[in-house]
Amino acid sequence: MIVVMEPGCSDSDVQHVVKLIRQLGLRDHVIVGTDRTVVAAIGDKRGIDKGAIETAPMVERVVPILAPYKVASREVKKEPSVVSLGVPGAAIGGTRIGVIAGPCSVENEEQILTAAHAVREAGAIGLRGGAFKPRTNPYAFQGLGEAGLKLLVKAREATGLAVVTEVMSVDQVDLVASYADVLQVGARNMQNFNLLRAVGHCPKPVLLKRGMAASLDEFLLAAEYIINAGNPDVILCERGIRTSESYVRNTLALGVVPAVKRASHLPIVVDPSHGTGHAYMVPAMCRAAIAAGADGVIVEVHPDPEHALTDGAQSITCQTFARTMKELSAVASAVGRTL
């Protein structure tokens, strides 16, 4: 349930409600909005008398949360959330479209610095690049590990871009968090609940990719794990789902964007690179994602896709990315947003 506070309530009024919620054996989650403050009460509420909370000073009303995901629900927070990426001027959500771009994996210093400078010049706010790579084939390139993380830090120092990189297991969380600005949880780990809890305990934003067969409820419940563990800074990412189509690597389900906007206050970005698997499709699907209401895109950009160690077929060149950013600016303007 959520406790809606009256406008003008003080911090002591909110803390009094928090105390009552804890006395009932429930967890509290305070959300301060532009117009109202609400306190979510999370836990098993069977047999609990909510009368004590309803009569507390400056409480307007107590409302049950109908969605299975509680704190991620728009019932709890009406205003869309904006998540800072941890570097000045970089955020996902609000009226400005945020673009994260870079190679699928960090290969060497020249490659990552070249890509970082190119995407920064074109207008990106974040740099993507895998130091640890989950691969279906055990003999494929698995990433540079900590050496790759150090190269990402060099790229951030050179460009000011926020570093977004994947964490694959619980034992990697502290290491990756010591270098990265945003922790990415990949599609294969969307329901790795131990990992979700671990990044939930970490004070870094989390970019959560939708599983390739996950429903909307499962996607938002995965986000709920992270928020419930203590980390409210979750960015959702649609990266395509597995279907019977053969002309794409995955089917980019853009319908999830307006569905998420209706159900949740969390921002959502779209990955058209994994969502299609083909570089020629990426610019068009970037434009479509922004038109559909996405808060940003995360794109694979490589200085030399033909010789990329991973995902070269779906990586666009730096020149194509620059042209795409100009196109996205026009689309953003058409839907009342900026790039």
Contacts in CASP RR format, 6 or more apart in sequence:
PFRMAT RR
TARGET T0000
AUTHOR 0000-0000-0000
METHOD contacts of the structure
MODEL  1
MIVVMEPGCSDSDVQHVVKLIRQLGLRDHVIVGTDRTVVAAIGDKRGIDK
GAIETAPMVERVVPILAPYKVASREVKKEPSVVSLGVPGAAIGGTRIGVI
AGPCSVENEEQILTAAHAVREAGAIGLRGGAFKPRTNPYAFQGLGEAGLK
LLVKAREATGLAVVTEVMSVDQVDLVASYADVLQVGARNMQNFNLLRAVG
HCPKPVLLKRGMAASLDEFLLAAEYIINAGNPDVILCERGIRTSESYVRN
TLALGVVPAVKRASHLPIVVDPSHGTGHAYMVPAMCRAAIAAGADGVIVE
VHPDPEHALTDGAQSITCQTFARTMKELSAVASAVGRTL
1 40 0 8 1.000
1 41 0 8 1.000
1 45 0 8 1.000
1 50 0 8 1.000
1 62 0 8 1.000
1 63 0 8 1.000
1 64 0 8 1.000
1 65 0 8 1.000
2 38 0 8 1.000
2 39 0 8 1.000
2 40 0 8 1.000
2 41 0 8 1.000
2 62 0 8 1.000
2 63 0 8 1.000
2 65 0 8 1.000
2 75 0 8 1.000
2 76 0 8 1.000
3 17 0 8 1.000
3 21 0 8 1.000
3 38 0 8 1.000
3 39 0 8 1.000
3 40 0 8 1.000
3 41 0 8 1.000
3 53 0 8 1.000
3 59 0 8 1.000
3 61 0 8 1.000
3 62 0 8 1.000
4 36 0 8 1.000
4 38 0 8 1.000
4 59 0 8 1.000
4 60 0 8 1.000
4 61 0 8 1.000
4 62 0 8 1.000
4 63 0 8 1.000
5 13 0 8 1.000
5 14 0 8 1.000
5 17 0 8 1.000
5 36 0 8 1.000
5 37 0 8 1.000
5 38 0 8 1.000
5 39 0 8 1.000
5 58 0 8 1.000
5 59 0 8 1.000
5 60 0 8 1.000
6 58 0 8 1.000
6 59 0 8 1.000
6 60 0 8 1.000
7 35 0 8 1.000
7 36 0 8 1.000
8 58 0 8 1.000
9 37 0 8 1.000
9 58 0 8 1.000
10 58 0 8 1.000
13 56 0 8 1.000
13 57 0 8 1.000
13 58 0 8 1.000
14 30 0 8 1.000
14 37 0 8 1.000
14 39 0 8 1.000
16 56 0 8 1.000
16 57 0 8 1.000
17 28 0 8 1.000
17 39 0 8 1.000
17 53 0 8 1.000
17 56 0 8 1.000
17 59 0 8 1.000
18 28 0 8 1.000
18 30 0 8 1.000
18 39 0 8 1.000
20 52 0 8 1.000
20 53 0 8 1.000
20 56 0 8 1.000
21 27 0 8 1.000
21 28 0 8 1.000
21 39 0 8 1.000
21 41 0 8 1.000
21 53 0 8 1.000
22 28 0 8 1.000
24 41 0 8 1.000
24 48 0 8 1.000
24 52 0 8 1.000
24 53 0 8 1.000
25 43 0 8 1.000
26 41 0 8 1.000
26 42 0 8 1.000
26 43 0 8 1.000
26 45 0 8 1.000
26 48 0 8 1.000
27 41 0 8 1.000
27 42 0 8 1.000
27 43 0 8 1.000
27 228 0 8 1.000
28 39 0 8 1.000
28 40 0 8 1.000
28 41 0 8 1.000
28 42 0 8 1.000
29 39 0 8 1.000
29 40 0 8 1.000
29 42 0 8 1.000
29 71 0 8 1.000
29 76 0 8 1.000
29 227 0 8 1.000
29 228 0 8 1.000
30 37 0 8 1.000
30 38 0 8 1.000
30 39 0 8 1.000
30 40 0 8 1.000
31 37 0 8 1.000
31 38 0 8 1.000
31 39 0 8 1.000
31 40 0 8 1.000
31 71 0 8 1.000
31 76 0 8 1.000
31 77 0 8 1.000
33 77 0 8 1.000
33 78 0 8 1.000
33 79 0 8 1.000
34 79 0 8 1.000
35 79 0 8 1.000
36 78 0 8 1.000
38 76 0 8 1.000
38 77 0 8 1.000
40 65 0 8 1.000
40 70 0 8 1.000
40 71 0 8 1.000
40 76 0 8 1.000
41 53 0 8 1.000
42 70 0 8 1.000
42 71 0 8 1.000
42 228 0 8 1.000
50 62 0 8 1.000
51 62 0 8 1.000
53 59 0 8 1.000
53 62 0 8 1.000
54 61 0 8 1.000
54 62 0 8 1.000
63 75 0 8 1.000
65 73 0 8 1.000
65 75 0 8 1.000
65 76 0 8 1.000
66 75 0 8 1.000
67 73 0 8 1.000
67 75 0 8 1.000
67 220 0 8 1.000
67 263 0 8 1.000
68 217 0 8 1.000
68 221 0 8 1.000
69 217 0 8 1.000
69 220 0 8 1.000
69 221 0 8 1.000
69 223 0 8 1.000
69 224 0 8 1.000
69 264 0 8 1.000
70 76 0 8 1.000
70 224 0 8 1.000
70 228 0 8 1.000
71 224 0 8 1.000
71 227 0 8 1.000
71 228 0 8 1.000
71 232 0 8 1.000
72 220 0 8 1.000
72 223 0 8 1.000
72 224 0 8 1.000
72 227 0 8 1.000
72 234 0 8 1.000
72 264 0 8 1.000
72 265 0 8 1.000
72 266 0 8 1.000
73 220 0 8 1.000
73 263 0 8 1.000
73 264 0 8 1.000
73 265 0 8 1.000
74 262 0 8 1.000
74 263 0 8 1.000
74 264 0 8 1.000
74 265 0 8 1.000
76 265 0 8 1.000
77 265 0 8 1.000
78 265 0 8 1.000
79 265 0 8 1.000
80 93 0 8 1.000
80 94 0 8 1.000
80 261 0 8 1.000
80 265 0 8 1.000
80 267 0 8 1.000
81 93 0 8 1.000
81 232 0 8 1.000
81 265 0 8 1.000
81 266 0 8 1.000
81 267 0 8 1.000
82 91 0 8 1.000
82 92 0 8 1.000
82 93 0 8 1.000
82 94 0 8 1.000
82 267 0 8 1.000
83 91 0 8 1.000
83 92 0 8 1.000
83 93 0 8 1.000
83 205 0 8 1.000
83 233 0 8 1.000
83 234 0 8 1.000
83 235 0 8 1.000
83 267 0 8 1.000
84 90 0 8 1.000
84 91 0 8 1.000
84 205 0 8 1.000
84 233 0 8 1.000
85 91 0 8 1.000
85 92 0 8 1.000
85 125 0 8 1.000
85 126 0 8 1.000
85 162 0 8 1.000
85 164 0 8 1.000
85 181 0 8 1.000
85 182 0 8 1.000
85 205 0 8 1.000
86 162 0 8 1.000
86 181 0 8 1.000
86 182 0 8 1.000
86 205 0 8 1.000
87 156 0 8 1.000
87 160 0 8 1.000
87 161 0 8 1.000
87 162 0 8 1.000
87 181 0 8 1.000
89 125 0 8 1.000
90 98 0 8 1.000
90 125 0 8 1.000
90 126 0 8 1.000
90 161 0 8 1.000
90 162 0 8 1.000
90 181 0 8 1.000
91 98 0 8 1.000
91 125 0 8 1.000
92 98 0 8 1.000
92 235 0 8 1.000
92 267 0 8 1.000
92 269 0 8 1.000
92 295 0 8 1.000
92 296 0 8 1.000
93 267 0 8 1.000
93 295 0 8 1.000
93 296 0 8 1.000
94 267 0 8 1.000
94 295 0 8 1.000
94 337 0 8 1.000
95 336 0 8 1.000
95 337 0 8 1.000
95 338 0 8 1.000
96 337 0 8 1.000
96 338 0 8 1.000
96 339 0 8 1.000
97 290 0 8 1.000
97 294 0 8 1.000
97 295 0 8 1.000
97 296 0 8 1.000
97 297 0 8 1.000
97 328 0 8 1.000
97 332 0 8 1.000
97 337 0 8 1.000
97 338 0 8 1.000
97 339 0 8 1.000
98 124 0 8 1.000
98 125 0 8 1.000
98 269 0 8 1.000
98 295 0 8 1.000
98 296 0 8 1.000
98 297 0 8 1.000
98 339 0 8 1.000
99 119 0 8 1.000
99 123 0 8 1.000
99 124 0 8 1.000
99 125 0 8 1.000
99 126 0 8 1.000
99 296 0 8 1.000
99 297 0 8 1.000
99 298 0 8 1.000
99 299 0 8 1.000
99 325 0 8 1.000
99 328 0 8 1.000
99 339 0 8 1.000
100 124 0 8 1.000
100 125 0 8 1.000
100 126 0 8 1.000
100 127 0 8 1.000
100 128 0 8 1.000
100 162 0 8 1.000
100 164 0 8 1.000
100 269 0 8 1.000
100 296 0 8 1.000
100 297 0 8 1.000
100 298 0 8 1.000
100 299 0 8 1.000
101 115 0 8 1.000
101 119 0 8 1.000
101 122 0 8 1.000
101 124 0 8 1.000
101 126 0 8 1.000
101 127 0 8 1.000
101 128 0 8 1.000
101 298 0 8 1.000
101 299 0 8 1.000
101 300 0 8 1.000
101 301 0 8 1.000
101 321 0 8 1.000
102 115 0 8 1.000
102 116 0 8 1.000
102 119 0 8 1.000
102 124 0 8 1.000
102 127 0 8 1.000
102 128 0 8 1.000
102 129 0 8 1.000
102 299 0 8 1.000
102 300 0 8 1.000
102 301 0 8 1.000
102 302 0 8 1.000
103 111 0 8 1.000
103 112 0 8 1.000
103 115 0 8 1.000
103 128 0 8 1.000
103 129 0 8 1.000
103 130 0 8 1.000
103 300 0 8 1.000
103 301 0 8 1.000
103 302 0 8 1.000
103 303 0 8 1.000
103 308 0 8 1.000
103 315 0 8 1.000
104 129 0 8 1.000
104 130 0 8 1.000
104 133 0 8 1.000
104 273 0 8 1.000
104 300 0 8 1.000
104 302 0 8 1.000
104 308 0 8 1.000
104 310 0 8 1.000
104 311 0 8 1.000
104 312 0 8 1.000
104 314 0 8 1.000
104 315 0 8 1.000
105 129 0 8 1.000
105 130 0 8 1.000
105 131 0 8 1.000
105 133 0 8 1.000
105 141 0 8 1.000
105 143 0 8 1.000
105 144 0 8 1.000
105 309 0 8 1.000
105 310 0 8 1.000
105 311 0 8 1.000
106 112 0 8 1.000
106 129 0 8 1.000
106 130 0 8 1.000
106 131 0 8 1.000
106 143 0 8 1.000
106 144 0 8 1.000
106 148 0 8 1.000
106 151 0 8 1.000
106 152 0 8 1.000
107 144 0 8 1.000
107 308 0 8 1.000
107 309 0 8 1.000
108 151 0 8 1.000
109 151 0 8 1.000
109 154 0 8 1.000
111 302 0 8 1.000
111 303 0 8 1.000
111 304 0 8 1.000
112 127 0 8 1.000
112 129 0 8 1.000
112 148 0 8 1.000
112 151 0 8 1.000
112 152 0 8 1.000
112 154 0 8 1.000
112 155 0 8 1.000
113 151 0 8 1.000
113 154 0 8 1.000
113 155 0 8 1.000
113 158 0 8 1.000
114 303 0 8 1.000
114 318 0 8 1.000
115 127 0 8 1.000
115 155 0 8 1.000
115 301 0 8 1.000
115 302 0 8 1.000
115 303 0 8 1.000
115 318 0 8 1.000
116 127 0 8 1.000
116 155 0 8 1.000
116 156 0 8 1.000
116 158 0 8 1.000
116 159 0 8 1.000
116 161 0 8 1.000
117 158 0 8 1.000
117 159 0 8 1.000
118 301 0 8 1.000
118 303 0 8 1.000
118 318 0 8 1.000
118 321 0 8 1.000
118 322 0 8 1.000
119 126 0 8 1.000
119 127 0 8 1.000
119 161 0 8 1.000
119 301 0 8 1.000
119 318 0 8 1.000
119 321 0 8 1.000
120 127 0 8 1.000
120 159 0 8 1.000
120 160 0 8 1.000
120 161 0 8 1.000
121 322 0 8 1.000
122 318 0 8 1.000
122 321 0 8 1.000
122 322 0 8 1.000
122 325 0 8 1.000
123 325 0 8 1.000
123 339 0 8 1.000
124 161 0 8 1.000
124 325 0 8 1.000
125 161 0 8 1.000
125 162 0 8 1.000
126 161 0 8 1.000
126 162 0 8 1.000
126 163 0 8 1.000
126 164 0 8 1.000
127 152 0 8 1.000
127 155 0 8 1.000
127 156 0 8 1.000
127 159 0 8 1.000
127 161 0 8 1.000
127 162 0 8 1.000
127 163 0 8 1.000
127 164 0 8 1.000
128 164 0 8 1.000
128 165 0 8 1.000
128 184 0 8 1.000
128 298 0 8 1.000
128 299 0 8 1.000
128 300 0 8 1.000
129 152 0 8 1.000
129 164 0 8 1.000
129 165 0 8 1.000
130 143 0 8 1.000
130 148 0 8 1.000
130 165 0 8 1.000
130 166 0 8 1.000
131 143 0 8 1.000
131 144 0 8 1.000
131 145 0 8 1.000
131 146 0 8 1.000
131 147 0 8 1.000
131 148 0 8 1.000
131 149 0 8 1.000
131 151 0 8 1.000
131 152 0 8 1.000
131 165 0 8 1.000
131 166 0 8 1.000
131 176 0 8 1.000
131 179 0 8 1.000
132 142 0 8 1.000
132 143 0 8 1.000
132 145 0 8 1.000
132 165 0 8 1.000
132 166 0 8 1.000
132 167 0 8 1.000
132 168 0 8 1.000
132 172 0 8 1.000
132 176 0 8 1.000
133 140 0 8 1.000
133 141 0 8 1.000
133 142 0 8 1.000
133 143 0 8 1.000
133 166 0 8 1.000
133 310 0 8 1.000
134 166 0 8 1.000
134 168 0 8 1.000
134 186 0 8 1.000
134 188 0 8 1.000
134 189 0 8 1.000
135 141 0 8 1.000
135 142 0 8 1.000
135 310 0 8 1.000
140 310 0 8 1.000
141 309 0 8 1.000
141 310 0 8 1.000
144 151 0 8 1.000
146 175 0 8 1.000
146 179 0 8 1.000
149 165 0 8 1.000
149 175 0 8 1.000
149 176 0 8 1.000
149 179 0 8 1.000
149 180 0 8 1.000
150 179 0 8 1.000
152 163 0 8 1.000
152 165 0 8 1.000
152 179 0 8 1.000
152 180 0 8 1.000
153 163 0 8 1.000
153 179 0 8 1.000
155 161 0 8 1.000
155 163 0 8 1.000
156 162 0 8 1.000
156 163 0 8 1.000
156 181 0 8 1.000
162 181 0 8 1.000
162 182 0 8 1.000
163 179 0 8 1.000
163 180 0 8 1.000
163 181 0 8 1.000
163 182 0 8 1.000
164 180 0 8 1.000
164 181 0 8 1.000
164 182 0 8 1.000
164 184 0 8 1.000
164 207 0 8 1.000
164 298 0 8 1.000
165 176 0 8 1.000
165 179 0 8 1.000
165 180 0 8 1.000
165 182 0 8 1.000
165 183 0 8 1.000
165 184 0 8 1.000
166 176 0 8 1.000
166 183 0 8 1.000
166 184 0 8 1.000
166 185 0 8 1.000
166 186 0 8 1.000
167 173 0 8 1.000
167 176 0 8 1.000
167 177 0 8 1.000
167 180 0 8 1.000
167 183 0 8 1.000
167 184 0 8 1.000
167 185 0 8 1.000
167 195 0 8 1.000
167 199 0 8 1.000
168 189 0 8 1.000
168 195 0 8 1.000
169 195 0 8 1.000
170 194 0 8 1.000
170 195 0 8 1.000
170 198 0 8 1.000
173 183 0 8 1.000
173 195 0 8 1.000
173 198 0 8 1.000
173 199 0 8 1.000
173 202 0 8 1.000
174 202 0 8 1.000
176 183 0 8 1.000
177 183 0 8 1.000
177 202 0 8 1.000
177 204 0 8 1.000
180 204 0 8 1.000
181 204 0 8 1.000
181 205 0 8 1.000
182 204 0 8 1.000
182 205 0 8 1.000
182 206 0 8 1.000
182 207 0 8 1.000
182 235 0 8 1.000
183 199 0 8 1.000
183 202 0 8 1.000
183 204 0 8 1.000
183 205 0 8 1.000
183 206 0 8 1.000
183 207 0 8 1.000
184 206 0 8 1.000
184 207 0 8 1.000
184 209 0 8 1.000
184 237 0 8 1.000
185 192 0 8 1.000
185 195 0 8 1.000
185 196 0 8 1.000
185 199 0 8 1.000
185 206 0 8 1.000
185 207 0 8 1.000
185 208 0 8 1.000
185 209 0 8 1.000
186 208 0 8 1.000
186 209 0 8 1.000
186 211 0 8 1.000
187 209 0 8 1.000
187 210 0 8 1.000
187 211 0 8 1.000
187 212 0 8 1.000
187 239 0 8 1.000
187 274 0 8 1.000
188 211 0 8 1.000
188 212 0 8 1.000
189 195 0 8 1.000
190 208 0 8 1.000
190 209 0 8 1.000
190 210 0 8 1.000
190 211 0 8 1.000
190 214 0 8 1.000
190 218 0 8 1.000
190 219 0 8 1.000
190 222 0 8 1.000
191 211 0 8 1.000
191 214 0 8 1.000
191 218 0 8 1.000
191 222 0 8 1.000
193 225 0 8 1.000
196 222 0 8 1.000
196 225 0 8 1.000
196 226 0 8 1.000
196 229 0 8 1.000
197 225 0 8 1.000
197 226 0 8 1.000
197 229 0 8 1.000
198 229 0 8 1.000
199 206 0 8 1.000
199 226 0 8 1.000
199 229 0 8 1.000
199 231 0 8 1.000
200 206 0 8 1.000
200 225 0 8 1.000
200 226 0 8 1.000
200 227 0 8 1.000
200 229 0 8 1.000
200 230 0 8 1.000
200 231 0 8 1.000
201 229 0 8 1.000
201 230 0 8 1.000
201 231 0 8 1.000
202 231 0 8 1.000
203 231 0 8 1.000
204 231 0 8 1.000
204 233 0 8 1.000
205 231 0 8 1.000
205 233 0 8 1.000
205 234 0 8 1.000
205 235 0 8 1.000
206 226 0 8 1.000
206 231 0 8 1.000
206 233 0 8 1.000
206 234 0 8 1.000
206 235 0 8 1.000
207 235 0 8 1.000
207 237 0 8 1.000
207 269 0 8 1.000
207 298 0 8 1.000
208 219 0 8 1.000
208 222 0 8 1.000
208 223 0 8 1.000
208 226 0 8 1.000
208 234 0 8 1.000
208 235 0 8 1.000
208 236 0 8 1.000
208 237 0 8 1.000
209 237 0 8 1.000
209 239 0 8 1.000
209 271 0 8 1.000
210 219 0 8 1.000
210 236 0 8 1.000
210 237 0 8 1.000
210 238 0 8 1.000
210 239 0 8 1.000
210 240 0 8 1.000
210 241 0 8 1.000
210 256 0 8 1.000
211 218 0 8 1.000
211 219 0 8 1.000
211 239 0 8 1.000
211 241 0 8 1.000
212 239 0 8 1.000
212 240 0 8 1.000
212 241 0 8 1.000
212 242 0 8 1.000
212 250 0 8 1.000
213 241 0 8 1.000
213 242 0 8 1.000
214 222 0 8 1.000
214 241 0 8 1.000
216 256 0 8 1.000
216 259 0 8 1.000
216 260 0 8 1.000
216 263 0 8 1.000
219 236 0 8 1.000
219 256 0 8 1.000
219 260 0 8 1.000
220 236 0 8 1.000
220 260 0 8 1.000
220 263 0 8 1.000
220 264 0 8 1.000
220 266 0 8 1.000
223 234 0 8 1.000
223 236 0 8 1.000
223 264 0 8 1.000
223 266 0 8 1.000
226 234 0 8 1.000
227 234 0 8 1.000
234 266 0 8 1.000
235 266 0 8 1.000
235 267 0 8 1.000
235 268 0 8 1.000
235 269 0 8 1.000
235 295 0 8 1.000
236 260 0 8 1.000
236 264 0 8 1.000
236 266 0 8 1.000
236 267 0 8 1.000
236 268 0 8 1.000
236 269 0 8 1.000
237 268 0 8 1.000
237 269 0 8 1.000
237 270 0 8 1.000
237 271 0 8 1.000
237 298 0 8 1.000
238 252 0 8 1.000
238 253 0 8 1.000
238 254 0 8 1.000
238 256 0 8 1.000
238 257 0 8 1.000
238 268 0 8 1.000
238 269 0 8 1.000
238 270 0 8 1.000
238 271 0 8 1.000
238 294 0 8 1.000
239 250 0 8 1.000
239 252 0 8 1.000
239 270 0 8 1.000
239 271 0 8 1.000
239 274 0 8 1.000
239 275 0 8 1.000
240 250 0 8 1.000
240 251 0 8 1.000
240 252 0 8 1.000
240 253 0 8 1.000
240 271 0 8 1.000
240 274 0 8 1.000
240 275 0 8 1.000
241 250 0 8 1.000
241 251 0 8 1.000
241 253 0 8 1.000
242 250 0 8 1.000
242 251 0 8 1.000
243 250 0 8 1.000
243 251 0 8 1.000
245 251 0 8 1.000
248 275 0 8 1.000
248 276 0 8 1.000
248 277 0 8 1.000
248 278 0 8 1.000
248 281 0 8 1.000
249 274 0 8 1.000
249 275 0 8 1.000
249 276 0 8 1.000
249 277 0 8 1.000
249 278 0 8 1.000
249 314 0 8 1.000
250 274 0 8 1.000
250 275 0 8 1.000
250 276 0 8 1.000
250 277 0 8 1.000
251 275 0 8 1.000
252 270 0 8 1.000
252 272 0 8 1.000
252 275 0 8 1.000
252 276 0 8 1.000
252 285 0 8 1.000
254 270 0 8 1.000
254 285 0 8 1.000
254 288 0 8 1.000
254 289 0 8 1.000
254 292 0 8 1.000
254 294 0 8 1.000
255 292 0 8 1.000
256 268 0 8 1.000
257 268 0 8 1.000
257 270 0 8 1.000
257 289 0 8 1.000
257 292 0 8 1.000
257 293 0 8 1.000
257 294 0 8 1.000
258 292 0 8 1.000
258 293 0 8 1.000
260 266 0 8 1.000
260 268 0 8 1.000
261 268 0 8 1.000
261 293 0 8 1.000
267 295 0 8 1.000
267 296 0 8 1.000
268 294 0 8 1.000
268 295 0 8 1.000
269 289 0 8 1.000
269 294 0 8 1.000
269 295 0 8 1.000
269 296 0 8 1.000
269 297 0 8 1.000
269 298 0 8 1.000
270 285 0 8 1.000
270 286 0 8 1.000
270 289 0 8 1.000
270 292 0 8 1.000
270 294 0 8 1.000
270 296 0 8 1.000
270 297 0 8 1.000
270 298 0 8 1.000
271 297 0 8 1.000
271 298 0 8 1.000
271 299 0 8 1.000
272 281 0 8 1.000
272 282 0 8 1.000
272 285 0 8 1.000
272 286 0 8 1.000
272 289 0 8 1.000
272 297 0 8 1.000
272 299 0 8 1.000
273 279 0 8 1.000
273 282 0 8 1.000
273 298 0 8 1.000
273 299 0 8 1.000
273 300 0 8 1.000
273 311 0 8 1.000
273 314 0 8 1.000
273 315 0 8 1.000
273 316 0 8 1.000
274 300 0 8 1.000
274 311 0 8 1.000
274 314 0 8 1.000
275 285 0 8 1.000
276 282 0 8 1.000
276 285 0 8 1.000
276 314 0 8 1.000
277 311 0 8 1.000
277 313 0 8 1.000
277 314 0 8 1.000
278 313 0 8 1.000
278 314 0 8 1.000
279 305 0 8 1.000
279 312 0 8 1.000
279 313 0 8 1.000
279 314 0 8 1.000
279 315 0 8 1.000
279 316 0 8 1.000
279 320 0 8 1.000
282 299 0 8 1.000
282 300 0 8 1.000
282 314 0 8 1.000
282 316 0 8 1.000
282 320 0 8 1.000
282 324 0 8 1.000
283 316 0 8 1.000
283 320 0 8 1.000
283 323 0 8 1.000
283 324 0 8 1.000
283 327 0 8 1.000
286 297 0 8 1.000
286 299 0 8 1.000
286 324 0 8 1.000
286 327 0 8 1.000
286 328 0 8 1.000
287 324 0 8 1.000
287 327 0 8 1.000
287 328 0 8 1.000
287 331 0 8 1.000
289 296 0 8 1.000
289 297 0 8 1.000
290 296 0 8 1.000
290 297 0 8 1.000
290 328 0 8 1.000
290 331 0 8 1.000
290 332 0 8 1.000
290 335 0 8 1.000
290 337 0 8 1.000
291 331 0 8 1.000
291 334 0 8 1.000
291 335 0 8 1.000
293 335 0 8 1.000
297 328 0 8 1.000
299 316 0 8 1.000
299 321 0 8 1.000
299 324 0 8 1.000
300 311 0 8 1.000
300 312 0 8 1.000
300 314 0 8 1.000
300 315 0 8 1.000
300 316 0 8 1.000
301 315 0 8 1.000
301 316 0 8 1.000
301 317 0 8 1.000
301 318 0 8 1.000
301 321 0 8 1.000
302 308 0 8 1.000
302 312 0 8 1.000
302 315 0 8 1.000
302 316 0 8 1.000
302 317 0 8 1.000
303 317 0 8 1.000
303 318 0 8 1.000
305 312 0 8 1.000
305 313 0 8 1.000
305 315 0 8 1.000
305 316 0 8 1.000
305 317 0 8 1.000
306 312 0 8 1.000
308 315 0 8 1.000
316 324 0 8 1.000
325 339 0 8 1.000
328 339 0 8 1.000
329 338 0 8 1.000
329 339 0 8 1.000
332 338 0 8 1.000
332 339 0 8 1.000
END
